[in-house]
């Protein structure tokens, strides 16, 4: 066994020869100390003397060399002061340059717990105070192994104290929204702040999946809310279970919120837990692509794999904004998992849309996945279409500008839309309307207000000639129109839809379309225009929106929407949307931050506001091969 067996050794000792031939067999053990000198051979006397000398040397030497005998307890700790951090896990500030070069600090391991134990031990022994520095958690990030350790990340603080105050205000809003979700709706998809309960929209089915947790993960991390982030991560590790879903859910929403949110969390932290979870849900979405055209269905039951489209969708069609908004997430998922199936699915969708016949270059909002034919001839920049165009541009950026197909398709599509469904009021308000067959509707949706930022971003990144200024100007004009939809209301918040007249600049809304549900699209465009133009008015507009949200949407237990933006006495709804955490607050925070925080050089935002890395420029997506 390799271990000392006392009982067995004692038995053997009584049966065998002595270890040293110091005694004759006939000599009794009890009289061995009285053996006459003449009975010892010369070699045996030498060995005995050597043993005695060794005993004396070690006994006396201890007096001079043992620290506590020589100089008391302080002697030992003076030696430890010069020890490397591999011994006590702390940065050593007492080393000279020569000493520093002689050891390597190992990776941190349970730093805070171990350090506290050591600090308590030293304090008890020496009566010392403040032996160990207290770690500043605000300067640390949580790594995937559960330990706290520094991760290089730009804090994003603006040098202007007023801008820092605005950013701190937004950070506190996130804390308020999050803490009340934790208190009243933990594990539910969303929060009902007024009724203090959990809420779930139909897009999530009937399963509690913590949608607000997944949507809020990266916002918590970006804002440096470390304790809140750790709690969210623990939920993902210990409670998030996609196998429990046995109801119809939206393929599109689960992709942009869950797959996108988890992949962003991985890209920010390198925590492989998030890859595993993202792949779990993506695997359950794959059956939706099993159609003759490769165009996925809108709804799926992950437990059974049964798929269908919405009953109200034209000709049992899939929806352009949904099946066209899978590319960024599935492409990156193939990269991090090494499995091409996800990339192959979305590339097939892209290729089909590239080849299909398009009247006047326009994409209709409905496409039948079985027949491959367009449904109703409905064209818009808002609901049913919006993020498809966004993903054409951002797929090109994500690919390190190698995906020429997406670049070409984006420019062709945007030019067709600008030609066919934009109008300008007499006072110069540029807006996107809608086209149903040949009938133009002068209605713009709040959802379409993201397009100002998108078009400006396209101008900034696709062109270096006069087209650059042209498209940035178009984006700025559309953003200005959306800003007007806000400032012309009593609450300074914009309605869900607004309409225009050919003869005036008046903006109106139908009575059932005057609500505001914490949507981010207008603020999103402020964010892009601020970074592209550096015009301070976009920060001022964002701050005005922030104050309006605080005035009309903040309640004791979270944030809610309002039902009539034209009334300062508007009734409130009772839902804190998960995208309020993922998008609205994140974009506001980034507007009041330095551009290095989630830089456009390294990140593109998905349709839910989750930043995904750009190939070759972001350490989370380092590849020298073209992915598409």
N, C-alpha and C positions, 0 to 999 in steps of 0.2 A: 504493500500500500504506500510505502514511502514515509509513513508516519511512525513515531516512536511508540512502541507498545510496551509499557512498563512491566506488566505482569509477565509477558512472554520473555522479556530480556532478563528478568530476575531469575527465572527458572533455568534459562540457558546458562546463566553465569555460574550457577551452582553445579552444573554438570560438565563444564569445560575447563581447560587450563586457564590460569590467570592471564590477564591481558599483558602484564609485564612480569618477567621471571625474577621478581625481587625476593620471592620467598620459596623455600623448599616446600615440597608437598606435605611433609610431616609437621611443618611449623604451624602452630595454632594461631588463628587470626587475632585473637585477643592478646597475644604476647608478641605480636609482630613489631611493636614499637620498642621492645626490649632486646631485639636481636643484637648480639655482640658485633663489634666492628669487623671482627675477623671473618664473619660469615658473608660479608658483601664483597663481591668482586670489584675490581677497579672501575670497570665500565658502569656498574650499577651505582657506585658512589658518585661518579661524575654526573649521571642523570639526576640523581637526587639533589645534588648541589645546584644544578641548573634550574630545577623546578623551584627551589627555595629562592634563588636570586630573582627569577621572574616574578614571583609573588611579591617580593619586597619592592621591586621597581614599580610595578603597577599600583601598589598600595600608596607608596609615597608620591609617585607622579601625579596621582589624582588630586592631591592637595594643590598642586601648582597649575593644573590644566583645566579642571572642572570650573566653569564660569561662576557658578553660584558659591563655590568655596573660595574662589579667588577675589571676586569683587562684588558679590551680591547680584541681585536680579538685573540691575541696570546693565551689567556687562553683556548679558545675552541679547538684550534688546538693542544695544548699540551695534551689535553685529547684524541683527535682523534689519536695521535701518538701511544697511547697504545691500540687502538682498534684492534679487531681481523680482519683478512682479509675477514671475512664474511661481514664487513661493507663497506670497500673500495676496496676489491678484490685484495689486494696486499700482498705479503709475509711480515710479520712483524718481523723485526730483533731486535726490542727493548724489546721483552718479555723475562722475566726470565723463568727458567724451570717450576716453579710452575704455572705461568700464562699460559704457553703453554699447560699445561695439562687440562686446564679448557674449551677449546673450540675445535671444529672440523672444519677444513677448508672445505667449501662446494665445490661441483664440479664447475669448471669454467663456466662462462656464459658471452658471448660477451666480453671477457676480454679486448681486445685491444681498442674497441670503448669506453667502460665504463671508462677504466682507463685514456684514453686521455681526456675525459670530466672532470673527477675529477682533473687531473693534471692542465688543463687550469683554472679551478675554483680556485684552491689553488694558482696558480701563480698570477692570477689577484688580489686575495684578499691580499696576503702577499708579492707580489713582489719577490717570491722565484724562484730559478732556479734549474733545475734538481731534482725536488721533486720526480719524479717517474723514475725508471730505464727504459731505452729503451730496449724492448724485442729483443733478438737475434733470428731471424727467422730461422737461420741455425740449431739451436738446438731444434727446435720444429717441430712437425708433424701435419698434418691436420686430424682431426677426422671426423666421419661421420655426426655429427650434424652441421658441417660447422665452428665450433670454433677451434681456435688454442690451443693446449695444449700438454704438453710433453707426448711422448709415449716411453716407454723403448725400446731402439734399439741400438745395437752395431754399432758404427760409422765405424769400420773396418779400421781405419787408421794404416798403417804399421809404425813401428818406424824408418825405413830407409828413410832418406829424398829423396833419388833418387827414391825409389819406390813410395813415396807420390807424387813426381813430375810427374811420369808416370800416376798415377791414376788421378791427376788433369787434365792432358792432355786429357785423355779419357772423363772425365766429361765435359770438354770444347767442345769436339767433339759432345757429346750428345746435349749440348746447341745449337751448331751451326746447327745440323740436325733438332732439334725441332723448333727453332725459325723461320727457313725458311719454314718449313712445316706450321707453324701457319700463317706466312705472306702470303704465296702464294697458299696454298692448304687446308686450314682449313676445316674440314668436309669431304674432299675427302679421299679416301682410302690410297693413297700414293702421293708423290711429284715428279713432273718433275723439277729438279733443274735448268736445262739449259733453258728450255722454260718457267719457272716460272708459272707452272700451276698444276692442279690436275691430278692424274693418277689412273687408276683402272685396275688391272689384271682380267682376265676372271673368276678366282676362286671366285671373289666377286659379280659376276653378274653385273647388270647395276645400282646398287644402291650405293649412297654415304653413307658409314657407319663408316667413321673415323677409318679404320683399323689401321692406324699408331698411333692413339690416344690410342686405346685399347691395342695394342702391346707395346706401350711405357709407359703405366701407372706405372707398377711396377718398370721399370728401373728408371723413374723419382723419384719415392718414395725412392728406394734403394740409389740413388745418392744424396738424400737430396735436390732435386730441387723443393722446396715447392710451389713456385708461379706457376711454370709450371704444377706441379701435380694438384694444385687446379683448374687451367683452364681446364685440362683434365677431372677432376671429374665433373665439371660443365657441360661439354659437355655430359657426360654419363647421368647425371640427366635430363638435359633440352632438349637435341637434339637427342640422340641416340634412334632410332625408328625401331625396327625390323619388325613392321607391314607394313612398306613401301616396303619390299622386294617382288618383283613380277617377278623374273627371276631365272634361274637355278644357284645354288651356290654349292660349294664343301662342303659336309658334314664334311669331314676330316679337311679342313682348317678352317671352322667356329668353329669346336670343339676346335682345339688346339689354335687358335688365340683368338676367342671371348669368348667361354665358359672358356677356360683355363686362359686367361688374366684377366677376370672378377673375377674368383674364387681366383686367386692369389691376386688380389687387396683386396678382402674381407679378405683373410687369413692374410694379412699384416696389415690391418687397422681396421678390425671388422665392416666395414661399410656395413650395410645390403642392401643398394642400389645395390651393386654389385651382391648380391645373386639374387635379383629380376630380374635384367637384364640377368644374366647367365641362369636363369630358362626360361626366355622368349624365348631365342634362342634355348635352348635345347628342349623345347616343340615343336618347329617348326622342329627340326631334327628327332623327334621320328618316323614319318611315314616312314622314310627310312628303319627302321628295320622290317617293315611288309612284311616279305618274309617267304617262307616255312622253310628256314633254320635258320632264325633269323640274317643272315648275311646282313648288310645294303647295300643299293645302294650307289653309289659314289656321285650322284647329286640329288638335290631336289629343287623344287620351293616352298618356304615356304608359299606363299600365297594360293596355290592350293593343296599342299601336293603331287603333282605328282613327281615321282622318276624315275630315269633311271641310266644306267651306260654309260661310255664313249663309243663312237662308235668304237674307235680304240682298246679298251680292248679286249683281247682274249676271244672269245665265249661269248660276252656280260657279262663278268665277273666283279666282284668287285675286288678291289686291296688290297693285303695283308697289305701293310703299312697303308692303310686308314682305313679299318674296324678293323684292329688290334691295332689302336691307338686311342681308345676312353675310355679305362679302367680307367686311373687315374682321368680324369675329371668327368666322370659319377659316379664313386664310391664316390668321395668327394661331388658331388652335391647331391646325395642321403643322405649323412650324414648331410649336412647343411640345407636341406629342409625337412628332415624326410620322403621323398617319395621314396619308394624302386624301383619304376619303372625304374629309370636310372641304378641303380646297376643291376637289373634283366636283362636288355637288354645286357649289356656288359658281364655279367657272362655267358649268353647263348652263346654268340659268343666264349668266351674262351672254354667253354665245348665242343662246336662243333669242334673246332680246335684240342682239346686234343684227341678226339675220332677218327677223320678222319684218314684214312690210309695215311701214309707218306713213300714214298720210300727212303730208306737209312736215314730215320729220317729228310728229307728235306721238308721244306714248299715251295711250288711253289708260284709265285707272283700273280697268278690269281685264283679266285674261283667263280663259278657261284652261285648266291644266290638262284636261283630257283631249280636247279638240285642238288646242293651241291657237284658238281664234280669240280676237278681241271681243269684249263684251260691249256694254254701252259706250258710245263715243263721248266720254266725259273726260275733260282735261283740266287739271288744276295744279296749283303749287302748294295747296294745303293738304288736308286730310285725304287719304287714299293714294297720294303720290309723293308727298314732300321728300321723305328721306331717301327715296330711290335716287334722285338727282344728287343729293348730298353724298351718297356713297360712291357714285361715279367719280366725283372729284377726289374724295378722300382715299379711295382705293389707289388712285394714281399717286397721291402723296405718300401713302403707306408703303408703296412699292419702291420708294426712293426714286420716283419719277421714271420708272422703267415700264409701267403698264400703259403702253401707248393706246391700247384699245379703250380703256376707261377714259383717257384724256380726250380722245376723238369723240366718243359717245357723249361725254359731258358737254363739250363745246357745241356739238350739233344740237343737243337737246335744249340747252339754255338759249341758244340763238333762236330756235323755233318757238320757245315759250315767250321770249321777249317780243317776238314778232307778232304772235297770235293772241296772247292773253294779257298783255299789259296795256294800261291806259294812263293818261295824265290829266288831272283836273285842270280847270282854267288857272288855278293858282299855283300849279306846278307839282301837285302831289302825285307821285308815281306809285302805282299799285298793281298787284296781280289780281285779275278777276278769274272767272271760270268759264269754260266753254262746254256746253252740252249740245252735241251735234253742231249746228251752226249758230246757236243762240249764245250770245255773250252776256254773262251776269256780272254786274258791277259790285260784286261782293268779295271781300278779302277776309280770310280767317286769321285769327291770332296765330294758328299753327304755321301759316305761310310767312310769318314775320321773321323766321329763321333765315329766309332767303337773302335778306340784305347782307348778313354776315357771310353767307356762303358765296355769293357772287363777288363780294369784295375779296374774299380769300382766293377765289379762282383768278381774279385779275392780278393779285399780288404774286401768285405762284406759277401761273401758266404762261404769262406773257412778259416780255421785256420791251415791247414797242408801245405805240400809242394805245393799243388795246388794254394795256395795264391800267392806265388812268381812266379809260372809258368804263371798264367794268367796276373799278373801285368807286367811281362816281355813281354808277347805277345802284350799286349796293348801298351807298350812303343815302341816296334819294329814297329808296324803299324803306330803309331804317328810319329816316325822318318821317315818312308817312305813318309808320307804326308808332313812333313817338307821339305824333299828333293824336293818334287814337287814344293814347293815355292821358295827355294833358288837357284834352277837351272834356274830360269827365269830372264829376264832382269829387271822386275819390283819387284821381290821378292814376288809376289803374285801367287797363284796356279791356274792352269786351271780347267775348269769344269770336264774334264776327262783326264786321262793320261794312256799310255800303256807301256808295258815292253817287253823285249826280253829274250828268253831263254839263250842267249849267252853273255849278257852284262848287265850292270846296267843302260843303257841309258833309259831316260824317255822322251817320245814324246807325242804329241797330234795332232789330226787331225785339219785342219785349221778352221773348224766350231765349234771346242770344246775348243778353247783357251781363252775363255772369263772368266772374274771374275765378279760376280754380288753381291759382299759384303757377300758372304756366310760365315756362322759361324763355320762350322764343324771342321776345323783344329784347330781353336782357342779354340773351345769347348774341344777338346782332350788335348790341352795344359793345360787348366784349371783343368781338372780332374787329369792329371798326376802331375801337380804342387802340388795339395792338397794331393795326395796320397804318392808321393815320396819326396817332398820338394827339388827336384833337381833344383837349380836356373836356369838351362839352359832353362826350360820351360817359366820362366818369361822373359828371354832374347829373346827367340823365339817370344813370344807374343809382346814384344816391337818392334822387327824388323817388324812384321806384321803391328803393329800400324803405324810405320813410313812410310811403303809402302802405306798404305791406305791414309795417309795424303799427300803423294807425288803424288799419281796417281788418287785418287778417290775424293779428296776434291775439290770442286769448290766454287765459290762465294756464291752460294745459296743452299748449301747442299752437299750431297755425291752421287756419281754415280758409275756405274760399268765401266769396260774397256773391249774392244773387243779382245785384244790380249796381254796376259801377257808376251809374249816373246819380245815385242817391247816397248821401253821407249817412243815412239811417238804414242802409241796406240790411236785410236779414242775412244771416250767415248760414253756410252749409256746415257739415260736421265731418269733414274729411281732411286729414293731413296727407297729401299725396306723396308717394314714395319719390316721385321725380322732383319734388320740392327739395329733398335732400340731395339727390343725385345731380340736379342741373341748376335750379334757380339759385340756391345758396352757393353752389360751387362757382358758377359764373360770376356772381357778385363778388365773392372772395378774390377771385383771380383778377377781376377788373381793378381792384384796389391793392394788387400785389405787383411786384417786379416781374417783368416778362420772362425772367429765367425760371420762374416757378411754372412748371409744365410748359416748356418752351415749344413753340411751333416748329423748331428745328428738329425736335425729337418725338413729338406726339401729334396724333390726330384724334379728335373726339368722335366717339360714336354717337348715334342718334339719342342716346340716353345720357349724354354728357360724360361718358367714361373714356378717359384718354387711353389710346392704344399706341404702342411704339411704332416708330418709322424704321423700316429695314435699313441696316448699315449705319444709321446715325444714333440709334438708341442701344445701349448695352443689352437690353432685354430682347433685342431682335437683330442680332449680328449675323448677317449672312451676305455672301458675295455672289449668290446665285439668284437669278430672276425667279420669283415664286410663281408668277402667272404666265 
